[in-house]
């Protein structure tokens, strides 16, 4: 009984010991994927920020807001 307990105990902690680097590698892989996604988004939106001194190109001029009121009879 005692040897079985010690054997199971050693197996569990052996798996944990060799499994720990795997969890670090998985989290590093997720971080690398997110970093690549961030760089892609940065490259996509790099030119969209207006620079100081340059006018912003706005093809649609804003107009005065229009309010429509409706009256319903009860």
N, C-alpha and C positions, 0 to 999 in steps of 0.2 A: 504494500500500500504506500509506504513512504517513498520507495524508489519511483513509483508511477507518478506521484505528486511532483517530485523533483524533476522528473523527465518532462512532464507537461509544462511545468513552470519554466524550465530552460528553453523548451521549444517556443513558448509564447514570447519570452523576452528576446530570444534569438530572432524571431520574425520581426518584432518591433525594432530591434537594433539594425537589421538590414533593410527594413522598410522605411526608416526615417529618411535616408538620402533620397528615396523615391519620391516622397512627399515634397521635398525641397526642389527636386527637378521638375515636378509637375507645376508647382507654383511659379517657378522661373519660366517655364514654357508659357503659362498663361500671361505672365507679365510681358514676355517678349511679343506675344500676339497683340496685346493691348497697346504696346509701344509702337508697333508697326501700324496699327489702326490710327493711332494719334498722328503719326507722321503723314499718313495718307490724307487725313482730314486737314492737316496743316497745309499740305501742298495744294489741296483743292481750294481752300479759302484764303490762300496767301495774298492774292491780288485784290480781294474784295474790300479790304480795309482802306478807307480814303486817307490819303496823305495830307499833311498840313500844307496849306497854300494852294492846293489843287481843288478846283470846284468838283462837286459830286455830280456825276451824270444822272439826271433824273428825267426819264422820258415822259413821265406822267406828272403834270403839274397838279398840285392839290387844289381842289375847288372848295367852295363854301359848303358846309354840310346842309343837306336837304332833309326837312322833317315832314313826314306825311302823317296827318292826324285823321283818324277815322272815328265816326260816331255811330254807335249801334243803339238801336231803339229796343227798349225792353218791354 
